[in-house]
């Protein structure tokens, strides 16, 4: 029986297989998004299974050691697909797990979707300038072209992918767990105020020095892991590098801060901006298309080419305007959009 699009999202039991190279113990937006997606799908009555590098022989990705690349995962993946018999396969990343799942699906005629979470052309070029971005875009186009749809995180990202020759692009905007990320009245950090917070990976592609070098009052705080932590901590001794935080500790860090600063120019969504707003903390960022898509209409966000000016102005934005804005970006809304994008494999007789 031919595959068809699931007609009424959320009203039928589905078995969904999510294949990803990015997984715990990594701390990043992709892992957060996929974990939350699984929780929401399960709450809707669907059955979710993840295929990840966990429990497999793996090696660290060069220049990004937190990501583990599974070595020869195909046999184990074929076993999962055979035993789980998923109704829908979603390949979230382009690493060895994603490549193996792609090959298996093509071999057996299983339709699948992909997602564009990371700007690898820019990331690779930033680390290895001798590699042209167009080479990586060609590889990305090849990888995603085999799926029935590639999910883009914002309208701006969708337009950019179209400009690079991608087809069958569907929008899948990020969402926040509103029950978890919330204002905390007694949250505090033991530093002089105002507190300007950065949350994310501490690495070259995040443009974090655009924030660290600013002349701002109070204290700059950095939350997150990354290979540049040591060198940046030595260069900016007044900045408080707190390492990775999760759970309630992360929520309280957001809630205790006066402004969350998002300096990245390469992110495909910027989930931390919505997490911050859900906690009642204004955001300062650059007016790039992706950021405009995500927070451009929020009264508690300031977008300015002068990041320092954005930070100072964000101090005066109303905190009570932050959380209501995120109501339109809930995890439930994001999950409904994901379901609507799925290409579902209909049951077949053996």
C-alpha positions as CSV (number, residue, x, y, z in Angstrom):
1,X,0.0,0.0,0.0
2,X,1.6,3.3,-0.9
3,X,2.7,5.8,1.7
4,X,0.5,8.8,2.3
5,X,0.5,11.9,4.4
6,X,-1.1,11.5,7.9
7,X,-4.4,13.3,7.4
8,X,-5.4,14.2,11.0
9,X,-2.4,14.8,13.3
10,X,-2.8,13.5,16.8
11,X,-5.9,11.4,16.2
12,X,-4.2,8.1,15.4
13,X,-1.6,6.0,17.1
14,X,1.7,6.3,15.3
15,X,5.1,4.6,15.8
16,X,7.7,7.3,15.1
17,X,11.4,6.6,14.8
18,X,13.7,9.6,15.3
19,X,17.3,9.1,14.2
20,X,19.9,11.5,15.5
21,X,23.6,11.8,15.9
22,X,23.1,14.6,18.5
23,X,22.0,13.2,21.8
24,X,22.7,13.2,25.5
25,X,25.0,13.9,27.3
26,X,25.3,16.8,24.7
27,X,23.7,20.0,25.8
28,X,22.4,21.9,22.7
29,X,19.2,23.0,21.0
30,X,18.9,20.0,18.8
31,X,18.9,17.6,21.8
32,X,16.5,19.8,23.7
33,X,14.2,20.0,20.7
34,X,14.2,16.2,20.1
35,X,13.7,15.3,23.7
36,X,10.7,17.7,24.0
37,X,9.3,16.4,20.7
38,X,9.3,12.9,22.0
39,X,7.6,13.9,25.3
40,X,4.9,15.7,23.4
41,X,4.3,12.9,20.9
42,X,4.1,10.4,23.7
43,X,1.6,12.6,25.5
44,X,-0.6,12.6,22.4
45,X,-0.6,8.8,22.4
46,X,2.1,8.1,19.9
47,X,5.0,5.7,20.4
48,X,8.4,7.2,20.0
49,X,11.8,5.5,19.7
50,X,15.2,7.2,19.3
51,X,18.1,5.7,17.4
52,X,21.2,7.5,18.7
53,X,25.0,6.8,19.2
54,X,24.3,5.8,22.8
55,X,25.4,2.2,23.4
56,X,27.3,2.0,20.1
57,X,31.1,2.2,19.4
58,X,31.7,5.8,18.6
59,X,34.5,8.4,18.1
60,X,34.4,12.1,18.8
61,X,33.7,14.5,15.9
62,X,36.9,16.5,15.1
63,X,36.7,20.0,16.6
64,X,33.3,19.1,18.2
65,X,34.2,16.3,20.7
66,X,30.8,16.4,22.5
67,X,29.3,14.9,19.4
68,X,30.0,11.2,19.1
69,X,30.0,9.6,15.7
70,X,28.7,6.0,15.7
71,X,31.0,3.7,13.7
72,X,29.3,1.3,11.3
73,X,25.8,1.6,12.9
74,X,23.9,0.3,9.9
75,X,23.3,-3.3,11.1
76,X,21.9,-2.2,14.4
77,X,19.7,0.4,12.8
78,X,18.3,-2.2,10.4
79,X,17.4,-4.3,13.4
80,X,15.6,-1.4,15.1
81,X,13.6,-0.6,12.0
82,X,12.7,-4.2,11.4
83,X,11.6,-4.8,15.0
84,X,9.9,-1.5,15.7
85,X,8.3,-1.3,12.2
86,X,7.8,2.5,12.4
87,X,5.0,4.3,10.7
88,X,7.2,7.4,10.2
89,X,11.0,7.8,10.1
90,X,12.5,11.2,10.9
91,X,16.2,11.7,10.3
92,X,17.3,14.7,12.4
93,X,21.0,15.0,11.7
94,X,23.5,14.3,8.9
95,X,26.1,12.3,10.8
96,X,26.8,8.5,10.6
97,X,23.5,7.6,12.2
98,X,21.6,9.8,9.7
99,X,23.6,8.6,6.7
100,X,23.0,5.0,7.6
101,X,19.3,5.5,8.2
102,X,19.1,7.3,4.9
103,X,20.7,4.4,3.1
104,X,18.5,1.8,4.8
105,X,15.3,3.8,3.9
106,X,16.3,4.2,0.3
107,X,17.2,0.5,0.0
108,X,13.9,-0.7,1.4
109,X,11.7,2.0,-0.1
110,X,10.8,3.6,3.2
111,X,9.8,7.2,3.0
112,X,11.3,9.6,5.6
113,X,11.6,13.2,6.5
114,X,14.7,15.2,7.5
115,X,15.4,18.5,9.3
116,X,17.9,21.3,8.8
117,X,19.1,22.1,12.3
118,X,22.7,23.2,11.8
119,X,24.5,25.4,9.3
120,X,27.3,23.0,8.7
121,X,28.5,24.9,5.6
122,X,29.3,27.9,7.7
123,X,30.5,25.9,10.7
124,X,32.9,23.8,8.6
125,X,34.2,26.9,6.8
126,X,34.8,28.7,10.1
127,X,37.1,25.9,11.3
128,X,38.6,25.0,7.9
129,X,38.6,28.2,5.7
130,X,40.2,26.3,2.8
131,X,36.9,24.3,2.4
132,X,34.4,26.3,0.3
133,X,30.9,26.6,1.7
134,X,29.4,25.6,-1.7
135,X,31.0,22.1,-1.3
136,X,29.2,21.5,2.0
137,X,25.9,22.9,0.6
138,X,26.2,20.4,-2.2
139,X,26.5,17.6,0.3
140,X,23.6,18.9,2.3
141,X,21.4,19.2,-0.8
142,X,22.3,15.6,-1.7
143,X,21.5,14.3,1.8
144,X,18.1,16.0,2.2
145,X,17.0,15.5,-1.4
146,X,16.2,11.8,-0.8
147,X,13.5,12.6,1.9
148,X,9.9,13.4,1.2
149,X,10.4,16.7,3.1
150,X,13.0,18.7,4.8
151,X,11.9,20.7,7.8
152,X,13.1,24.2,8.2
153,X,13.0,26.0,11.6
154,X,12.0,29.5,10.4
155,X,10.5,31.1,7.3
156,X,13.9,32.8,6.7
157,X,15.7,29.4,6.9
158,X,13.1,28.0,4.4
159,X,13.9,30.8,2.0
160,X,17.6,30.3,2.4
161,X,17.3,26.6,1.7
162,X,15.2,27.3,-1.4
163,X,18.0,29.6,-2.6
164,X,20.4,26.7,-2.3
165,X,18.2,24.4,-4.4
166,X,16.5,22.5,-1.7
167,X,13.0,21.2,-2.5
168,X,9.9,20.0,-0.5
169,X,10.7,22.3,2.4
170,X,8.1,22.4,5.2
171,X,8.1,24.7,8.2
172,X,8.7,23.3,11.7
173,X,9.1,26.1,14.2
174,X,10.6,25.5,17.6
175,X,8.6,25.3,20.8
176,X,9.2,25.7,24.6
177,X,8.0,23.7,27.5
178,X,6.0,26.4,29.2
179,X,5.5,24.4,32.4
180,X,9.3,24.1,32.8
181,X,10.5,27.5,31.6
182,X,8.8,30.1,33.8
183,X,9.5,33.1,36.0
184,X,11.0,32.3,39.4
185,X,10.4,35.1,41.9
186,X,13.3,34.3,44.2
187,X,15.9,33.4,41.6
188,X,19.2,35.1,42.0
189,X,22.8,35.0,41.0
190,X,25.5,36.2,43.4
191,X,26.9,38.9,41.1
192,X,26.5,42.7,40.7
193,X,23.5,43.6,38.6
194,X,22.5,44.1,35.9
195,X,23.3,40.5,34.8
196,X,23.7,39.9,31.0
197,X,23.4,36.1,30.3
198,X,24.6,34.0,27.4
199,X,23.3,30.4,27.1
200,X,24.8,28.1,24.5
201,X,27.8,26.4,23.2
202,X,31.0,28.3,23.9
203,X,32.7,28.0,20.4
204,X,33.8,30.1,17.5
205,X,30.7,29.7,15.4
206,X,28.5,31.2,18.1
207,X,30.1,34.6,17.8
208,X,30.3,34.8,21.6
209,X,33.1,37.4,21.6
210,X,30.7,39.9,20.1
211,X,29.0,39.8,23.5
212,X,32.1,39.3,25.8
213,X,33.9,42.4,24.5
214,X,31.0,44.7,25.1
215,X,31.4,47.5,27.6
216,X,28.3,46.9,29.8
217,X,27.4,47.6,33.4
218,X,27.1,44.8,35.9
219,X,28.1,41.3,35.1
220,X,28.4,39.1,32.1
221,X,27.5,35.4,32.7
222,X,28.1,32.5,30.4
223,X,26.2,29.2,30.7
224,X,27.2,26.3,28.5
225,X,30.0,23.9,27.5
226,X,32.4,24.3,24.6
227,X,36.0,24.1,23.4
228,X,36.6,27.9,23.7
229,X,35.8,28.1,27.4
230,X,39.4,28.0,28.6
231,X,40.8,30.6,26.2
232,X,37.9,33.0,26.5
233,X,37.9,32.7,30.4
234,X,41.6,33.7,30.3
235,X,40.9,36.6,27.9
236,X,37.9,37.9,29.8
237,X,38.6,37.3,33.5
238,X,35.6,39.4,34.6
239,X,33.1,37.2,32.9
240,X,31.6,34.4,35.0
241,X,31.8,31.1,33.1
242,X,29.4,28.7,34.9
243,X,29.7,25.7,32.6
244,X,26.6,23.7,31.5
245,X,23.3,23.9,33.4
246,X,20.1,22.0,32.9
247,X,16.8,21.5,34.6
248,X,15.8,23.9,37.4
249,X,19.3,25.3,37.5
250,X,19.0,26.6,34.0
251,X,15.5,28.0,34.6
252,X,16.7,29.9,37.6
253,X,19.7,31.3,35.7
254,X,17.4,32.7,33.0
255,X,15.0,34.1,35.6
256,X,17.7,35.7,37.7
257,X,19.2,37.5,34.7
258,X,18.2,41.0,33.4
259,X,18.9,40.3,29.7
260,X,19.7,37.2,27.7
261,X,22.2,38.0,24.9
262,X,22.1,36.0,21.7
263,X,25.1,37.0,19.5
264,X,25.0,34.1,17.1
265,X,24.8,34.9,13.4
266,X,24.6,31.2,12.2
267,X,21.8,29.6,14.2
268,X,18.8,28.2,12.4
269,X,16.4,29.0,15.2
270,X,17.8,30.2,18.6
271,X,15.6,28.3,21.0
272,X,17.4,29.9,24.0
273,X,15.7,33.2,23.1
274,X,12.3,31.7,23.6
275,X,13.4,29.9,26.8
276,X,14.6,33.2,28.2
277,X,11.3,35.0,27.3
278,X,9.3,32.2,28.9
279,X,11.2,32.9,32.1
280,X,10.3,36.6,31.8
281,X,13.8,37.8,30.8
282,X,14.2,40.2,27.8
283,X,16.4,39.3,24.9
284,X,19.1,41.3,23.0
285,X,20.2,40.0,19.6
286,X,21.2,41.0,16.0
287,X,18.5,41.8,13.4
288,X,19.2,38.8,11.2
289,X,16.4,37.2,9.3
290,X,16.2,34.2,11.6
291,X,16.1,36.3,14.7
292,X,13.5,38.6,13.2
293,X,11.3,35.5,12.5
294,X,11.6,34.2,16.0
295,X,11.4,37.3,18.2
296,X,11.1,40.3,15.9
297,X,7.5,41.0,17.0
298,X,8.2,40.7,20.8
299,X,8.1,43.9,22.9
300,X,10.6,42.3,25.3
301,X,13.2,41.7,22.6
302,X,15.6,44.3,21.1
303,X,17.3,43.6,17.7
304,X,20.0,46.0,16.7
305,X,23.2,45.8,14.6
306,X,24.9,47.5,17.6
307,X,24.7,44.6,20.1
308,X,25.7,46.8,23.1
309,X,22.9,49.2,22.4
310,X,20.5,46.3,22.1
311,X,21.7,45.0,25.5
312,X,21.3,48.4,27.2
313,X,17.9,49.0,25.7
314,X,16.7,45.5,26.6
315,X,17.2,46.5,30.3
316,X,14.2,48.8,30.0
317,X,11.9,46.4,28.1
318,X,8.8,45.2,30.0
319,X,9.4,41.8,31.6
320,X,5.7,41.1,31.7
321,X,5.6,41.2,27.9
322,X,8.1,38.3,27.6
323,X,6.2,35.2,28.6
324,X,2.8,36.0,26.8
325,X,4.8,36.3,23.5
326,X,6.0,32.7,23.9
327,X,2.4,31.3,24.2
328,X,2.4,31.2,20.4
329,X,5.6,29.1,20.4
330,X,4.6,26.3,22.8
331,X,5.9,22.7,22.5
332,X,2.4,21.5,21.7
333,X,2.1,23.9,18.7
334,X,5.5,22.8,17.5
335,X,4.6,19.1,17.8
336,X,1.4,19.6,15.9
337,X,3.3,21.2,13.1
338,X,5.8,18.3,13.1
339,X,3.0,15.8,12.8
340,X,1.5,17.6,9.9
341,X,4.8,17.4,8.1
342,X,5.3,13.7,8.5
343,X,5.0,11.3,5.6
344,X,3.5,8.2,7.2
345,X,4.3,4.7,5.9
346,X,1.1,2.8,5.8
347,X,1.0,-0.8,7.1
348,X,2.0,-3.5,4.6
349,X,1.6,-7.2,4.7
350,X,4.8,-9.1,5.1
